[in-house]
Amino acid sequence: MDEHDDMLSHHGEDDLPGGGSAGKYPNATMRLLLERSSCRSYTDERIPADIMKLILEAGVHAPTGGNLQPYSIIKIENKTTNKKLEKLCGEQPWIGSAAANLLFCIDWRRSRRWAELECAPFTAFHSFRHFWISFQDTIIAAQNICTAADAMGLGSVYIGTVVDRLKEVRDLFKLPKGVFPVVLLCLGYPTRRPAPKKKLGVQAVVHDEVYREMTDEELLGAYENKYPNAGGEITEERLATLEKVCREAHGVEFAEKCLQTVKDRGKISMSQKYFGLHYVANEMPRGNEEFLNMVREMGFGWFWKYEPDVK
């Protein structure tokens, strides 16, 4: 098991059609989609230019609202730059060792320049609707590239922590106003192909016609199937962290209740590990105002009242 896969190390081969047997898939595409896994260990082999071009073509041919393609992709193959990016994004070594990193950005600057050159009205910088669709379009393009890369024998992993370093990422890649980084994708030839992870099944995720609330037993059973016997060992340090997070997020009474459930269970549950020790609930909402100010500084007014630019 990859030492960095601790949080999501639950293999799911048995949950795949035919238990993951290649002969049970109707075609190679379905096998690729069902067995895809994040890769965090790469060889030193470079990605040939023709392969990279083909993968990028798959991205720009992704579906997009109005066929506007409001995104740009920064392709980073320079090792020095990738090492800087590794440090910026929380010392994740696979960023620095990847053959290439792709930074996917919402880009309304290009569209605005097009509109200006043809004397067309343009307010996408101030429209939440445009933000909502362009965010989707950017992620869809990224996923097309992710699938294409895997299909060509590469490994890949998404990095979301660029959002924690917006100013530094903007400066490193000289992003002008109107270009907003969304997600990073590491690409490279894997030293080994990680096993797929267990997922919540269709019965837990798909709702027929209308939303159906799962019973407590169904919900807990679904997560127990996804994370069998998972969680965290109890240590004084973890208990202290969990207590602090719970107290700051929900108060003393909740913190006491949480620690009591840990002691009664004899381990830290997977949800407590996620939201109490990893994506810590007391810190994740902090900095919202700073984040929004950075959004505005980068040229977007999505979350503020729109004032027409009338001269």
C-alpha positions in Angstrom: 0.0 0.0 0.0 1.2 3.5 -0.8 2.2 5.2 2.4 0.3 8.3 1.3 -2.9 6.4 0.6 -3.8 6.1 4.3 -7.0 8.0 4.1 -8.4 6.1 1.1 -6.8 2.8 1.2 -9.8 0.5 0.9 -9.6 -1.6 -2.2 -12.7 -2.4 -4.1 -11.9 -5.1 -6.7 -14.6 -7.4 -5.3 -17.3 -4.7 -5.8 -16.6 -4.4 -9.6 -18.6 -6.4 -12.2 -17.3 -9.9 -12.2 -15.1 -9.1 -9.2 -12.9 -7.0 -11.4 -12.4 -9.8 -13.9 -11.4 -8.3 -17.3 -13.6 -10.7 -19.2 -16.7 -9.5 -17.5 -16.7 -6.0 -18.8 -18.6 -5.2 -22.0 -15.7 -3.2 -23.4 -12.3 -1.6 -22.5 -13.9 1.8 -21.8 -16.1 0.4 -19.0 -13.2 -1.4 -17.5 -11.1 1.8 -17.5 -13.9 3.8 -15.8 -14.6 1.1 -13.2 -11.0 0.3 -12.4 -9.5 3.8 -12.4 -7.5 4.7 -9.3 -5.4 7.7 -8.3 -1.7 7.2 -8.9 0.9 8.9 -6.7 4.1 7.2 -7.8 5.7 7.8 -11.2 8.7 6.7 -13.2 11.2 9.2 -14.7 9.8 8.6 -18.2 8.7 11.7 -20.0 5.3 11.8 -21.8 5.9 11.9 -25.6 4.7 15.1 -27.3 2.3 13.2 -29.5 0.7 11.4 -26.6 0.4 14.7 -24.6 -1.2 16.4 -27.6 -3.7 13.6 -28.0 -4.6 13.7 -24.3 -5.1 17.5 -24.4 -7.2 17.2 -27.5 -9.5 14.9 -25.5 -9.8 17.7 -23.0 -10.7 20.5 -25.4 -13.3 18.3 -27.0 -15.2 17.9 -23.7 -18.8 19.1 -23.6 -19.2 22.7 -22.5 -22.1 25.1 -22.0 -22.9 26.9 -25.2 -19.7 25.4 -26.6 -17.9 28.5 -25.1 -15.0 26.5 -23.5 -14.4 29.1 -20.7 -11.2 27.5 -19.4 -7.5 27.4 -20.0 -5.0 24.7 -19.1 -1.5 25.5 -18.0 0.8 22.6 -18.9 3.8 22.3 -16.6 6.7 20.0 -17.5 9.6 22.0 -16.0 10.9 20.1 -13.0 12.0 23.2 -11.1 8.5 24.7 -11.5 6.9 21.4 -10.4 9.1 21.3 -7.3 7.9 24.8 -6.4 4.3 23.7 -7.0 4.9 20.7 -4.8 5.9 22.9 -1.9 3.0 25.3 -2.5 0.4 22.5 -2.4 1.4 21.0 0.9 4.6 19.1 0.2 2.9 16.4 -1.9 5.9 14.6 -3.5 4.0 13.2 -6.5 3.5 16.8 -7.8 7.2 17.2 -8.1 7.9 13.8 -9.5 5.1 13.9 -12.1 6.1 14.0 -15.7 3.6 16.8 -16.2 1.1 18.8 -14.1 -1.9 20.4 -15.7 -3.5 23.4 -14.0 -7.1 23.9 -15.0 -8.4 27.4 -14.8 -11.7 29.2 -15.4 -10.9 31.7 -18.1 -13.3 34.4 -19.0 -10.5 36.8 -20.0 -10.2 35.2 -23.4 -13.9 35.4 -23.9 -14.1 39.0 -22.9 -11.3 40.0 -25.2 -13.2 38.2 -28.0 -16.3 40.1 -27.1 -14.4 43.4 -27.0 -12.8 42.9 -30.4 -16.3 42.3 -31.9 -18.1 45.0 -29.9 -20.3 42.5 -28.0 -21.7 43.1 -24.5 -20.0 41.0 -21.8 -20.8 40.5 -18.1 -19.6 37.0 -17.3 -17.2 38.2 -14.6 -20.2 39.3 -12.6 -22.6 36.5 -13.4 -23.1 33.6 -10.9 -24.7 31.6 -13.7 -21.5 32.0 -15.8 -19.4 31.0 -12.8 -21.5 27.9 -12.1 -21.4 26.6 -15.7 -17.8 27.5 -16.3 -16.7 25.7 -13.1 -18.6 22.6 -14.4 -17.0 23.0 -17.8 -13.5 23.2 -16.4 -13.9 20.0 -14.3 -15.5 18.2 -17.2 -12.5 19.0 -19.4 -10.2 17.9 -16.6 -12.0 14.6 -16.3 -11.8 14.0 -20.0 -8.1 14.4 -19.8 -7.9 12.2 -16.7 -9.7 9.4 -18.5 -7.7 9.9 -21.7 -4.4 9.8 -19.8 -5.4 6.5 -18.1 -6.4 5.1 -21.4 -2.9 5.9 -22.8 -1.2 4.0 -20.0 -0.5 7.0 -17.7 -1.4 7.4 -14.1 -3.0 10.5 -12.7 -4.2 12.1 -9.4 -6.2 15.3 -8.8 -4.8 18.0 -6.4 -7.4 20.3 -4.9 -5.1 22.3 -2.6 -4.3 24.9 -5.2 -7.3 26.7 -3.8 -5.3 27.2 -0.6 -2.5 29.1 -2.5 -4.5 31.2 -4.9 -2.2 34.2 -4.8 1.0 32.2 -5.1 -0.3 30.0 -7.9 -1.5 33.2 -9.7 1.9 34.7 -9.4 3.8 31.6 -10.3 1.9 31.1 -13.5 1.4 34.8 -14.3 -2.4 34.4 -14.4 -4.1 37.7 -15.4 -7.3 39.0 -14.0 -10.2 36.9 -15.2 -8.3 33.6 -15.0 -9.0 31.5 -11.9 -7.2 28.3 -10.9 -9.6 25.4 -10.1 -7.7 22.1 -9.9 -4.4 20.5 -10.6 -3.9 17.1 -12.3 -0.6 15.2 -12.0 0.3 12.9 -14.9 3.1 10.3 -15.3 3.8 6.7 -16.0 3.0 4.8 -12.9 5.7 2.7 -11.0 2.7 0.5 -10.3 -1.0 0.6 -10.9 -2.9 1.1 -7.6 -5.9 -1.0 -6.9 -9.3 0.7 -7.2 -10.9 2.0 -4.0 -14.2 0.9 -2.6 -17.0 3.3 -3.3 -20.5 3.9 -2.1 -22.7 1.7 -4.3 -25.4 2.6 -6.8 -28.0 1.8 -4.2 -26.7 4.5 -1.9 -26.0 7.2 -4.5 -28.7 6.8 -7.1 -32.3 7.8 -6.3 -35.2 6.7 -8.5 -37.3 9.7 -9.6 -37.1 11.6 -6.3 -34.7 11.8 -3.4 -35.1 9.0 -0.9 -33.7 9.5 2.6 -31.8 6.4 3.7 -32.6 5.0 7.2 -29.9 5.3 9.8 -29.2 1.6 9.4 -28.9 1.8 5.6 -26.6 4.8 5.8 -24.3 3.3 8.3 -24.3 0.0 6.5 -23.3 1.7 3.2 -20.4 3.4 4.8 -19.4 0.3 6.7 -19.3 -1.5 3.3 -17.1 1.2 1.9 -14.8 1.4 4.8 -14.8 -2.1 6.4 -13.0 -2.1 9.8 -11.6 1.3 8.9 -10.9 4.2 11.2 -8.1 5.3 13.4 -6.2 4.0 16.4 -6.8 5.9 19.6 -3.8 8.0 20.7 -3.6 10.8 23.2 -2.6 13.2 20.4 -5.5 12.2 18.2 -8.0 12.5 21.1 -6.7 15.9 22.0 -7.0 17.1 18.3 -10.5 15.6 18.0 -11.6 17.2 21.2 -10.3 20.6 20.1 -11.9 20.4 16.7 -15.2 19.3 18.1 -15.2 21.9 20.8 -14.4 24.8 18.4 -16.9 23.5 15.7 -19.9 22.5 17.9 -19.1 23.3 21.6 -18.0 21.5 24.7 -21.1 19.2 25.1 -20.6 17.8 21.5 -16.9 17.3 22.1 -17.6 15.3 25.2 -20.1 13.2 23.4 -17.7 12.6 20.5 -14.9 11.4 22.7 -17.3 9.2 24.6 -18.3 7.4 21.4 -14.6 6.9 20.6 -14.0 5.3 23.9 -17.2 3.2 23.7 -16.3 2.0 20.2 -12.6 1.4 21.0 -11.4 3.3 17.9 -11.8 6.5 16.0 -14.5 6.0 13.3 -13.8 6.9 9.6 -16.1 9.9 9.7 -14.4 11.2 12.9 -11.0 10.6 11.2 -12.1 12.5 8.1 -13.8 15.5 9.7 -12.0 15.6 13.0 -8.4 14.8 12.0 -8.1 15.3 8.3 -10.5 17.8 6.8 -10.8 19.4 10.2 -14.3 20.9 10.8 -13.0 23.8 12.9 -10.6 25.1 10.3 -12.2 24.3 6.9 -14.8 27.1 7.0 -12.2 29.7 8.2 -10.9 32.2 5.7 -14.1 32.3 3.6 -13.9 36.1 3.6 -10.3 36.1 2.6 -11.0 33.6 -0.2 -13.8 35.8 -1.5 -11.6 38.9 -1.4 -9.1 36.9 -3.4 -11.8 36.0 -5.9 -12.6 39.7 -6.4 -8.9 40.6 -6.6 -8.5 38.1 -9.4 -11.2 39.9 -11.4 -14.5 38.2 -10.6 -17.6 39.7 -9.0 -19.7 36.5 -8.9 -20.8 36.9 -5.3 -21.6 40.6 -5.1 -24.3 42.8 -6.4 -23.9 43.6 -10.1 -23.4 47.2 -11.0 -23.6 47.8 -14.8 -20.5 49.3 -16.4 -22.3 52.2 -18.1 -20.3 55.2 -19.2 
